[in-house]
Each structure stands twice: as structure tokens, then as C-alpha cells.
Amino acid sequence: MMAKKEFLTFVGKLEDLTQGKEVEILIKDLAPGRQKYDARYVRAVVSSDSRELPDSDVLWIRGFVGVLYSQPWAIKITAEVGAFPSGMGA
């Protein structure tokens, strides 16, 4: 079994994350090395229950003031969006 990747995102409140449907989300890579903290927008499905997303990675969540929620969520990335979310443009 391959090791799960770990990512971080920030939300105003947990209810802001839509579970079980594809959403666009900003994530930061938590892998050690050069890519640590690289941020990118992706399309992904997230869930508070990793059993709902087999073969998912780990998503840590912080509130906008930086407080880390105690339980990680599951994330399954479906596509890379790019540098900006839809509608924001460069």
C-alpha cells in the first residue's frame, strides 16, 4: 500500500466544506522537501469520514485564524485547476 499524501486547507468553518461532491479547493502540500507548503487549486471530493473515500489522501483543516481542527478529513483530488480558482483569473 502506498503512503497517503497529506494536505492542508483553510476554512471559515467546517460547514463551508461540501462533502461527497466535487469542489474547488486551495490545498497546501505537507510532504517534506522542496514542495512542502506549495499551494494549488484542485477539484476534489472531501469527506469527514475516510471510509467514504477509498484510496483517499489526508486533508488537515485549519480555521482562518490558524486553529487546527483535531480530526483530519479525507480528500480525493480529481483534477488540477491551476493557479487561481474559476472566475478569479490572473
LINKAJO-V213769 format. One record per residue. RES is the residue in three letters. PHI is phi in radians with two decimals (999 if undefined). Layout:
BEGIN
RES,PHI ; RES,PHI
END
This chain:
BEGIN
MET,999 ; MET,-1.37 ; ALA,-1.13 ; LYS,-1.33 ; LYS,-1.42 ; GLU,-2.13 ; PHE,-2.28 ; LEU,-2.30 ; THR,-2.43 ; PHE,-2.06 ; VAL,-2.43 ; GLY,-1.19 ; LYS,-2.70 ; LEU,-1.00 ; GLU,-1.10 ; ASP,-1.24 ; LEU,-1.58 ; THR,-1.45 ; GLN,-1.61 ; GLY,1.38 ; LYS,-2.21 ; GLU,-1.20 ; VAL,-2.32 ; GLU,-1.67 ; ILE,-2.56 ; LEU,-1.54 ; ILE,-2.19 ; LYS,-2.01 ; ASP,-1.34 ; LEU,-1.80 ; ALA,-1.15 ; PRO,-1.15 ; GLY,1.86 ; ARG,-1.05 ; GLN,-1.39 ; LYS,-0.97 ; TYR,1.29 ; ASP,-1.03 ; ALA,-1.90 ; ARG,-2.73 ; TYR,-1.58 ; VAL,-2.38 ; ARG,-1.67 ; ALA,-2.72 ; VAL,-1.89 ; VAL,-2.15 ; SER,-2.67 ; SER,-1.32 ; ASP,-2.09 ; SER,-1.09 ; ARG,-1.18 ; GLU,-1.35 ; LEU,-2.26 ; PRO,-1.00 ; ASP,1.07 ; SER,-1.56 ; ASP,-1.76 ; VAL,-1.71 ; LEU,-2.11 ; TRP,-1.52 ; ILE,-2.22 ; ARG,-2.10 ; GLY,-1.27 ; PHE,-1.07 ; VAL,-1.57 ; GLY,1.75 ; VAL,-1.23 ; LEU,-1.45 ; TYR,-1.21 ; SER,-1.23 ; GLN,-1.93 ; PRO,-1.28 ; TRP,-1.83 ; ALA,-1.86 ; ILE,-2.40 ; LYS,-2.17 ; ILE,-1.33 ; THR,-1.84 ; ALA,-2.87 ; GLU,-1.49 ; VAL,-1.63 ; GLY,2.24 ; ALA,-1.32 ; PHE,-2.32 ; PRO,-1.22 ; SER,-0.92 ; GLY,1.56 ; MET,-1.66 ; GLY,0.92 ; ALA,-1.69
END
